Amino acid sequence: MPFNFENFINNSRSKLEYNKEIVGLNEFLSSLEFSYFSKVKLKSKSITSNGINLVLELDCNLDLMELFSHFNTGRWGNNHKNQAPLHHGLEILNLKNKHVIDIDELTISLNDTNIVVKRIYDKSIPTQFNNILKQIACNYVFLTKGLTQKPYEIFVPIFEDNLENAENSDSLLDFAPKSYLEFWGIYLDKDDEASIYDVMRTTYVSGDLEFLTE
């Protein structure tokens, strides 16, 4: 294929534009701090052919059960709109920029627990954020083994490259998560290793997990 100088210049300009500041980023982060009572950190941003992906951390001075209580009563994560503040804020941020901006990973750092949510499709985190929290709350009794243990890290979801020697390996190892209601990785306070939690079956399944925080 002959070298096309014009395409080269246009592509180079496009890549350079990615390196500019994201318009409205500080306002976006401030809106999250207000809605989620958190200090919000932009841990990193990465450039892809589809746009810019953000890795965010919400440092929130609450315990997990306190968060559930405030979330359930609408005092936490509620902007009195039909969308979660995260979703609404990201839509406004995208309107201000030429390139598509998405969230690749979001960590909620609480006093007793870290919740790490990974993107599984475009805009999956902002559109499913409220539902993820609701599902963690609904599954809390089961994932704490009848309130006998406490989770200190929850990974939603886990991916095939985190799984080793898992129960039903033919089905688990072939899966690429299509929703957040499949398998989670849980670190419990009385266990040395992470466990695989089957959300649909509300039970743990045997198997080994690669180190999830790499």
VEXSEKOL-834107 format. One record per atom (N, C-alpha, C): residue in three letters; x, y, z. Coordinates in steps of 0.02 Angstrom, whole numbers, padded with zeros to 5 digits, always signed. Atoms other than C-alpha are relative to their C-alpha. Example, Ala and Ser with C-alpha at 12.3 -4.5 7.8 and 13.67 -1.06 7.14 Angstrom:
ALA+00045-00059+00000/ALA+00615-00225+00390/ALA+00045+00060+00000/SER-00042-00059-00003/SER+00684-00053+00357/SER-00039+00055+00037/
This chain:
MET+00042-00059+00000/MET+00000+00000+00000/MET+00044+00062+00000/PRO-00042-00060+00004/PRO+00076+00169-00050/PRO-00010+00044+00062/PHE+00001-00044-00057/PHE+00119+00291+00088/PHE-00042+00062-00016/ASN+00044-00057+00010/ASN-00015+00424+00106/ASN+00019+00053+00051/PHE-00026-00051-00045/PHE+00065+00580+00178/PHE-00057+00038+00035/GLU+00056-00038-00029/GLU-00102+00670+00205/GLU-00032-00038+00057/ASN+00028+00040-00054/ASN-00172+00525+00307/ASN+00046-00002+00060/PHE-00049+00000-00054/PHE-00012+00520+00407/PHE-00005+00063+00042/ILE+00005-00064-00035/ILE-00027+00704+00450/ILE-00064+00004+00040/ASN+00064-00004-00035/ASN-00212+00690+00495/ASN+00000-00046+00062/ASN-00003+00046-00057/ASN-00181+00538+00606/ASN+00045+00027+00055/SER-00046-00029-00049/SER-00036+00625+00691/SER-00034+00057+00038/ARG+00036-00054-00033/ARG-00143+00777+00726/ARG-00051-00027+00049/SER+00050+00030-00043/SER-00278+00666+00797/SER+00032-00026+00065/LYS-00035+00025-00059/LYS-00152+00584+00915/LYS+00022+00057+00045/LEU-00022-00057-00039/LEU-00086+00752+00969/LEU-00058+00030+00039/GLU+00058-00028-00034/GLU-00262+00811+01012/GLU-00017-00038+00063/TYR+00014+00040-00059/TYR-00278+00667+01134/TYR+00041+00024+00061/ASN-00045-00020-00054/ASN-00133+00739+01234/ASN-00020+00066+00033/LYS+00024-00062-00029/LYS-00224+00902+01266/LYS-00043-00015+00062/GLU+00041+00009-00059/GLU-00318+00928+01427/GLU-00072-00018-00020/ILE+00071+00017+00011/ILE-00492+00853+01438/ILE-00041+00060+00024/VAL+00040-00059-00017/VAL-00611+01000+01435/VAL-00054-00019+00051/GLY+00051+00012-00051/GLY-00718+01006+01592/GLY+00016-00056+00049/LEU-00018+00057-00044/LEU-00622+00869+01683/LEU-00005+00018+00074/ASN+00003-00020-00070/ASN-00604+00965+01846/ASN-00072+00007+00025/GLU+00070-00006-00019/GLU-00789+01006+01847/GLU-00032-00068+00009/PHE+00026+00068-00004/PHE-00829+00823+01817/PHE+00020-00032+00066/LEU-00024+00030-00062/LEU-00720+00765+01962/LEU-00032+00034+00061/SER+00031-00036-00056/SER-00792+00901+02076/SER-00073-00021+00010/SER+00070+00021-00005/SER-00970+00847+02035/SER-00005-00069+00033/LEU-00001+00066-00032/LEU-00925+00668+02086/LEU+00014+00007+00075/GLU-00016-00010-00071/GLU-00849+00729+02249/GLU-00062+00023+00038/PHE+00060-00026-00032/PHE-01010+00822+02289/PHE-00053-00054+00008/SER+00054+00050-00001/SER-01128+00678+02246/SER+00017-00062+00041/TYR-00020+00061-00033/TYR-01026+00538+02323/TYR+00039+00012+00065/PHE-00033-00016-00063/PHE-00953+00628+02475/PHE+00070-00030+00003/SER-00065+00033+00007/SER-00780+00575+02418/SER+00052+00048-00027/LYS-00056-00031+00036/LYS-00610+00637+02369/LYS+00012-00042-00063/VAL-00004+00037+00063/VAL-00598+00589+02185/VAL+00068+00012-00032/LYS-00066-00004+00032/LYS-00431+00550+02105/LYS-00005-00027-00071/LEU-00011+00028+00067/LEU-00393+00530+01920/LEU+00066-00037+00003/LYS-00061+00038-00009/LYS-00268+00389+01937/LYS+00040-00006-00065/SER-00034+00003+00065/SER-00230+00376+01751/SER-00051+00011-00055/LYS+00042-00001+00061/LYS-00297+00404+01576/LYS+00040-00032-00056/SER-00033+00035+00055/SER-00258+00300+01424/SER-00034+00017-00065/ILE+00024-00018+00067/ILE-00277+00335+01239/ILE-00010-00063-00041/THR+00013+00057+00045/THR-00358+00207+01124/THR-00024+00028-00066/SER+00026-00021+00066/SER-00418+00211+00945/SER-00071+00026+00006/ASN+00071-00021-00009/ASN-00594+00239+01014/ASN-00009+00062+00043/GLY+00008-00058-00042/GLY-00558+00380+01134/GLY+00048+00000+00059/ILE-00041-00006-00060/ILE-00492+00413+01309/ILE-00035-00037+00057/ASN+00027+00039-00055/ASN-00516+00294+01455/ASN+00029+00025+00066/LEU-00020-00026-00065/LEU-00509+00354+01635/LEU+00000-00055+00053/VAL-00001+00043-00059/VAL-00461+00260+01793/VAL-00009+00047+00060/LEU+00019-00045-00054/LEU-00544+00342+01944/LEU+00000-00036+00067/GLU+00006+00026-00068/GLU-00538+00318+02132/GLU-00041+00048+00042/LEU+00041-00039-00046/LEU-00671+00379+02253/LEU+00020-00020+00071/ASP-00021+00012-00069/ASP-00598+00392+02428/ASP-00054+00027+00046/CYS+00061-00018-00037/CYS-00751+00391+02540/CYS+00006-00020+00073/ASN-00007+00012-00071/ASN-00748+00405+02730/ASN-00063-00031+00030/LEU+00057+00038-00024/LEU-00885+00277+02758/LEU+00019-00073+00004/ASP-00004+00073+00003/ASP-00896+00093+02802/ASP-00050-00024-00053/LEU+00044+00026+00053/LEU-00981-00020+02676/LEU-00073+00001+00021/MET+00070+00001-00021/MET-01139-00040+02780/MET-00029+00071+00004/GLU+00022-00070+00000/GLU-01149+00149+02803/GLU-00016+00023-00071/LEU+00013-00019+00070/LEU-01135+00171+02615/LEU-00066-00029-00024/PHE+00063+00030+00020/PHE-01277+00048+02587/PHE-00059+00039+00029/SER+00054-00037-00033/SER-01385+00144+02711/SER-00013+00067-00034/HIS+00007-00065+00031/HIS-01351+00315+02634/HIS-00022-00006-00073/PHE+00019+00011+00070/PHE-01368+00246+02457/PHE-00075-00018-00004/ASN+00070+00022+00001/ASN-01535+00165+02498/ASN-00048+00057+00014/THR+00044-00057-00017/THR-01607+00326+02570/THR+00010+00060-00046/GLY-00010-00053+00049/GLY-01541+00432+02427/GLY+00044+00057+00023/ARG-00045-00053-00024/ARG-01416+00532+02530/ARG+00069-00005-00032/TRP-00066+00011+00031/TRP-01266+00459+02437/TRP-00012-00021-00073/GLY+00005+00020+00070/GLY-01247+00451+02248/GLY-00067+00015-00032/ASN+00066-00017+00027/ASN-01410+00539+02209/ASN+00000+00074-00020/ASN+00005-00069+00023/ASN-01431+00695+02103/ASN-00071+00019-00018/HIS+00072-00012+00012/HIS-01622+00684+02096/HIS-00016+00001-00074/LYS+00015+00009+00071/LYS-01615+00638+01912/LYS-00009-00075-00012/ASN+00011+00070+00016/ASN-01654+00476+01823/ASN+00066-00038-00007/GLN-00065+00031+00009/GLN-01468+00442+01797/GLN+00041+00007+00064/ALA-00049-00007-00054/ALA-01331+00409+01924/ALA+00042+00061-00014/PRO-00044-00059+00010/PRO-01222+00564+01952/PRO+00061-00017-00043/LEU-00057+00021+00041/LEU-01077+00466+01875/LEU-00018+00000-00073/HIS+00023+00004+00069/HIS-01175+00433+01716/HIS-00016+00070-00028/HIS+00019-00067+00022/HIS-01246+00608+01706/HIS+00062+00044-00011/GLY-00061-00041+00006/GLY-01077+00690+01736/GLY+00043-00020-00059/LEU-00040+00022+00057/LEU-00990+00583+01606/LEU-00031+00021-00066/GLU+00033-00024+00061/GLU-01120+00627+01475/GLU+00014+00074-00013/ILE-00016-00071+00008/ILE-01091+00812+01507/ILE+00072+00009-00022/LEU-00071-00003+00019/LEU-00903+00785+01497/LEU+00010-00017-00073/ASN-00006+00020+00070/ASN-00922+00698+01329/ASN-00025+00054-00047/LEU+00026-00054+00042/LEU-01024+00842+01260/LEU+00051+00056-00009/LYS-00049-00053+00002/LYS-00878+00958+01295/LYS+00064-00019-00039/ASN-00062+00023+00030/ASN-00747+00853+01205/ASN-00013-00034-00067/LYS+00006+00030+00066/LYS-00716+00789+01029/LYS+00004-00076+00003/HIS-00011+00072-00003/HIS-00659+00615+01079/HIS-00044-00031+00055/VAL+00042+00036-00048/VAL-00763+00486+01171/VAL+00040-00014+00063/ILE-00032+00011-00065/ILE-00720+00478+01356/ILE-00041-00052+00038/ASP+00033+00054-00037/ASP-00760+00322+01457/ASP+00040-00015+00063/ILE-00033+00020-00062/ILE-00716+00247+01626/ILE+00020-00073-00007/ASP-00026+00068+00007/ASP-00606+00094+01617/ASP-00001-00037+00067/GLU+00000+00031-00067/GLU-00596+00062+01804/GLU-00019+00052+00052/LEU+00021-00043-00055/LEU-00676+00136+01959/LEU+00008-00037+00066/THR-00009+00028-00066/THR-00622+00102+02137/THR-00034+00043+00052/ILE+00029-00034-00058/ILE-00725+00148+02289/ILE+00040-00022+00061/SER-00041+00016-00059/SER-00605+00155+02437/SER-00037+00022+00063/LEU+00036-00013-00062/LEU-00704+00142+02598/LEU+00045-00014+00060/ASN-00040+00011-00061/ASN-00645+00130+02778/ASN+00017-00074+00010/ASP-00009+00071-00014/ASP-00665-00059+02781/ASP+00002-00043-00063/THR+00006+00040+00061/THR-00682-00113+02599/THR+00021+00041-00061/ASN-00011-00029+00066/ASN-00620-00076+02424/ASN-00043-00037-00051/ILE+00040+00029+00055/ILE-00739-00105+02278/ILE+00031+00023-00065/VAL-00033-00015+00063/VAL-00654-00115+02109/VAL-00044-00024-00058/VAL+00044+00016+00056/VAL-00764-00109+01954/VAL+00037+00011-00065/LYS-00033-00004+00066/LYS-00695-00144+01780/LYS-00051+00006-00055/ARG+00045-00007+00058/ARG-00773-00095+01615/ARG-00005-00067-00037/ILE+00009+00060+00040/ILE-00846-00240+01516/ILE-00027+00015-00070/TYR+00019-00024+00067/TYR-00919-00140+01370/TYR-00004+00076+00005/ASP+00000-00072+00001/ASP-00935+00041+01319/ASP-00051+00028+00050/LYS+00042-00034-00050/LYS-01005+00149+01461/LYS-00032-00048+00050/SER+00031+00048-00045/SER-01039-00006+01565/SER+00002+00023+00073/ILE-00005-00021-00070/ILE-00977+00071+01728/ILE-00050+00056+00016/PRO+00048-00053-00018/PRO-01077+00235+01724/PRO-00073-00021-00006/THR+00070+00019+00009/THR-01236+00152+01660/THR-00023-00052+00050/GLN+00018+00054-00045/GLN-01230+00005+01781/GLN+00021+00011+00072/PHE-00029-00012-00066/PHE-01152+00087+01933/PHE-00050-00010+00057/ASN+00050+00007-00053/ASN-01311+00100+02037/ASN-00021-00073+00009/ASN+00021+00070-00004/ASN-01362-00077+01995/ASN+00054-00044+00032/ILE-00055+00038-00031/ILE-01190-00144+02044/ILE-00003+00007+00076/LEU+00004-00011-00072/LEU-01206-00065+02216/LEU-00061-00036+00030/LYS+00060+00035-00024/LYS-01383-00133+02235/LYS+00012-00075+00005/GLN-00012+00071+00000/GLN-01324-00307+02190/GLN+00049-00021+00055/ILE-00046+00015-00055/ILE-01179-00302+02313/ILE-00039+00000+00066/ALA+00041-00003-00060/ALA-01304-00250+02448/ALA-00045-00061+00006/CYS+00046+00057+00000/CYS-01427-00387+02399/CYS+00037-00066+00013/ASN-00040+00062-00009/ASN-01288-00518+02401/ASN+00042+00000+00063/TYR-00047-00008-00056/TYR-01205-00457+02560/TYR-00002-00058+00049/VAL+00005+00056-00047/VAL-01271-00594+02674/VAL+00034-00062-00028/PHE-00028+00059+00031/PHE-01216-00728+02551/PHE+00076+00006-00008/LEU-00072-00006+00012/LEU-01045-00657+02508/LEU+00040+00006+00065/THR-00032+00000-00065/THR-01007-00634+02695/THR-00010-00067+00036/LYS+00011+00067-00028/LYS-01055-00817+02724/LYS-00042+00004+00063/GLY+00047-00006-00055/GLY-01202-00774+02834/GLY+00024+00049+00053/LEU-00024-00054-00044/LEU-01122-00618+02909/LEU+00055-00024+00048/THR-00054+00026-00042/THR-00978-00722+02982/THR+00068+00027-00019/GLN-00062-00029+00022/GLN-00843-00635+02881/GLN-00014+00068-00032/LYS+00007-00065+00032/LYS-00810-00463+02809/LYS+00044+00004-00062/PRO-00041-00008+00060/PRO-00753-00424+02632/PRO+00043+00063+00007/TYR-00040-00061+00001/TYR-00606-00305+02621/TYR+00019+00020-00071/GLU-00006-00019+00070/GLU-00593-00309+02431/GLU-00050-00039-00041/ILE+00049+00031+00044/ILE-00727-00343+02301/ILE+00017+00022-00071/PHE-00017-00014+00070/PHE-00683-00356+02116/PHE-00059-00020-00044/VAL+00060+00010+00040/VAL-00829-00337+01996/VAL+00014+00020-00072/PRO+00002+00072-00008/PRO-00819-00435+01884/PRO+00072-00027+00000/ILE-00066+00028+00013/ILE-00674-00557+01866/ILE+00001-00025-00072/PHE-00009+00017+00070/PHE-00605-00597+01695/PHE+00036-00067-00006/GLU-00028+00066+00012/GLU-00542-00757+01618/GLU+00073-00005+00019/ASP-00071+00004-00017/ASP-00359-00711+01646/ASP+00013+00004+00074/ASN-00007+00004-00072/ASN-00392-00704+01834/ASN-00014-00070+00027/LEU+00023+00065-00023/LEU-00453-00883+01841/LEU+00051-00055-00012/GLU-00044+00058+00006/GLU-00347-01037+01874/GLU-00033-00060+00034/ASN+00024+00062-00030/ASN-00408-01215+01902/ASN-00068+00008+00032/ALA+00065-00014-00030/ALA-00585-01155+01931/ALA-00047-00058-00009/GLU+00053+00050+00006/GLU-00732-01268+01963/GLU-00039+00013-00064/ASN+00034-00007+00065/ASN-00826-01301+01800/ASN+00044+00041-00048/SER-00048-00041+00037/SER-00670-01237+01710/SER-00020+00009-00073/ASP+00018-00006+00070/ASP-00741-01271+01537/ASP-00046+00060-00010/SER+00046-00057+00008/SER-00880-01144+01565/SER+00030+00064+00025/LEU-00027-00060-00028/LEU-00785-01022+01674/LEU+00056+00030-00041/LEU-00059-00025+00034/LEU-00624-01010+01576/LEU-00017+00026-00070/ASP+00019-00023+00066/ASP-00716-00980+01414/ASP-00040+00065+00003/PHE+00046-00056-00003/PHE-00822-00840+01480/PHE+00036+00067-00004/ALA-00019-00071-00003/ALA-00798-00657+01443/ALA-00062+00034+00029/PRO+00060-00025-00034/PRO-00914-00566+01563/PRO-00041+00047-00043/LYS+00046-00042+00038/LYS-01065-00491+01477/LYS-00042+00043+00047/SER+00036-00040-00049/SER-01141-00423+01637/SER+00040-00001+00064/TYR-00032-00002-00065/TYR-01091-00382+01814/TYR-00030-00050+00049/LEU+00034+00047-00043/LEU-01200-00522+01882/LEU+00022-00071-00013/GLU-00027+00067+00013/GLU-01087-00669+01842/GLU+00046-00022+00056/PHE-00048+00021-00051/PHE-00930-00691+01946/PHE+00039+00060+00028/TRP-00039-00051-00033/TRP-00846-00578+02073/TRP+00060-00032+00036/GLY-00056+00022-00042/GLY-00678-00593+02160/GLY-00005+00034+00067/ILE+00010-00027-00068/ILE-00691-00572+02349/ILE+00059-00020+00045/TYR-00048+00013-00055/TYR-00556-00556+02482/TYR-00038+00008+00066/LEU+00033-00001-00065/LEU-00629-00601+02652/LEU+00052+00003+00056/ASP-00049-00014-00053/ASP-00548-00554+02818/ASP+00030-00063+00032/LYS-00025+00061-00031/LYS-00528-00735+02877/LYS+00033-00048-00049/ASP-00029+00042+00052/ASP-00462-00804+02713/ASP+00064+00031-00026/ASP-00064-00025+00026/ASP-00285-00790+02645/ASP-00004+00016-00075/GLU+00004-00007+00072/GLU-00334-00804+02462/GLU-00068+00028-00021/ALA+00063-00024+00028/ALA-00467-00723+02353/ALA-00044-00059-00019/SER+00048+00052+00017/SER-00624-00824+02320/SER-00043+00024-00059/ILE+00044-00014+00056/ILE-00739-00835+02169/ILE-00072-00004+00024/TYR+00070-00001-00020/TYR-00917-00783+02205/TYR-00044-00002-00062/ASP+00048+00009+00055/ASP-01053-00844+02086/ASP-00063+00040+00018/VAL+00055-00046-00018/VAL-01181-00703+02088/VAL-00068-00033-00012/MET+00065+00029+00017/MET-01321-00798+02002/MET-00020-00056+00048/ARG+00013+00055-00045/ARG-01305-00946+02119/ARG+00007+00019+00074/THR-00010-00027-00068/THR-01268-00838+02273/THR+00042-00047+00043/THR-00044+00045-00038/THR-01127-00952+02325/THR+00071+00006-00027/TYR-00069+00002+00022/TYR-00940-00972+02315/TYR+00013-00064-00038/VAL-00020+00059+00037/VAL-00863-01091+02190/VAL+00075-00009+00011/SER-00071+00014-00013/SER-00696-01178+02214/SER+00042+00019-00060/GLY-00045-00020+00053/GLY-00548-01120+02114/GLY+00051+00049+00026/ASP-00053-00047-00018/ASP-00393-01013+02119/ASP-00004+00061-00044/LEU-00001-00062+00037/LEU-00379-00833+02068/LEU+00071+00027-00004/GLU-00062-00037+00005/GLU-00229-00742+02001/GLU-00004+00061+00045/PHE-00001-00059-00043/PHE-00176-00593+02105/PHE-00038+00057-00035/LEU+00047-00044+00035/LEU-00316-00470+02065/LEU+00023+00072-00003/THR-00019-00070-00001/THR-00229-00307+02106/THR+00058+00016-00045/GLU-00054-00014+00047/GLU-00093-00325+01974/GLU-00025+00045-00055/
